[in-house]
Amino acid sequence: MLNKSVPITNRRGLHARSASVLAKTSSKFKSEIGISSSSAKANGKNIMSLLLLQASFDSNINIQISGEDEAQAMETIVALIKNKFGEEE
C-alpha cells in the first residue's frame, strides 16, 4: 500500500471538472484508490464521492493506493494533481 499527501494547487480546488478528470484517470488502474481530506473519505474512481471531499485551493488530500499497479497509479495521479488537472499554466 502506498500513501502520499498532496496539496491542491489549482485555484478552483477539486471541483466538478477536476474531480471528473481525477475519477477517469483513477479508473484506468486496477488498484484500489482512496482519497481523503480533512472532512471526508472518497473512492478515487467515483466523481460524486470526490466532490464530497470539498478540497479547496491550498488544502491537502491524502492518497492511498493498494494493488498490482499501485506505483504507476500513484505516479500518474500525483502528476495530474501537480499539473493542476490541466486547467492552468
C-alpha positions in Angstrom: 0.0 0.0 0.0 1.2 3.5 -0.9 0.2 6.6 0.9 1.0 10.2 0.0 -0.2 13.7 1.0 -0.5 16.2 -1.9 -1.6 19.8 -1.9 -4.3 21.1 -4.2 -2.7 23.9 -6.1 -5.2 24.8 -8.8 -7.2 27.9 -7.9 -10.7 26.3 -8.2 -9.7 23.3 -6.0 -11.3 19.9 -6.6 -14.4 21.0 -8.4 -16.6 19.1 -10.9 -14.2 19.2 -13.9 -11.1 18.3 -11.9 -13.0 15.6 -10.0 -14.1 14.1 -13.3 -10.6 14.1 -14.7 -9.3 12.5 -11.4 -12.0 9.8 -11.4 -11.4 8.9 -15.1 -7.6 8.7 -14.5 -8.1 6.6 -11.4 -10.5 4.3 -13.2 -7.7 3.3 -15.6 -5.9 1.4 -12.8 -6.8 -2.0 -11.2 -5.7 -0.8 -7.8 -8.0 0.4 -5.0 -7.7 4.2 -4.8 -8.8 6.1 -1.8 -8.6 9.8 -1.3 -9.3 11.7 1.9 -9.4 15.3 3.0 -9.9 16.8 6.5 -13.7 16.4 6.0 -14.3 13.1 4.2 -13.0 10.0 2.5 -13.7 9.1 -1.1 -13.4 6.4 -3.7 -10.9 7.8 -6.2 -12.9 6.3 -9.0 -16.2 7.9 -8.1 -16.8 11.5 -9.0 -19.6 12.1 -6.6 -17.6 10.9 -3.6 -14.6 13.0 -4.8 -16.8 16.1 -4.8 -17.8 15.5 -1.2 -14.1 15.9 -0.2 -14.6 19.7 -0.5 -10.9 20.0 -1.3 -10.3 23.7 -1.9 -7.2 25.6 -3.1 -4.2 25.0 -0.9 -5.8 22.2 1.1 -4.1 18.8 1.3 -5.5 15.5 0.2 -4.2 12.1 1.2 -4.0 9.4 -1.5 -4.0 5.7 -0.5 -3.4 3.1 -3.3 -3.3 -0.6 -2.9 -2.9 -3.2 -5.7 -0.9 -4.6 -8.5 -0.3 -1.3 -10.4 -0.2 1.0 -7.3 3.2 2.6 -8.1 2.1 3.6 -11.6 -1.2 4.8 -10.3 0.4 6.9 -7.6 2.8 8.5 -10.0 0.1 9.3 -12.5 -2.3 10.7 -10.0 0.2 12.9 -8.2 1.4 14.2 -11.6 -2.2 15.1 -12.5 -2.7 17.0 -9.3 0.6 18.8 -9.5 -0.2 19.7 -13.1 -3.4 21.4 -11.7 -5.6 18.9 -13.6 -4.5 20.5 -16.9 -6.6 23.6 -16.1 -3.9 26.2 -15.5 -0.5 27.0 -17.0 
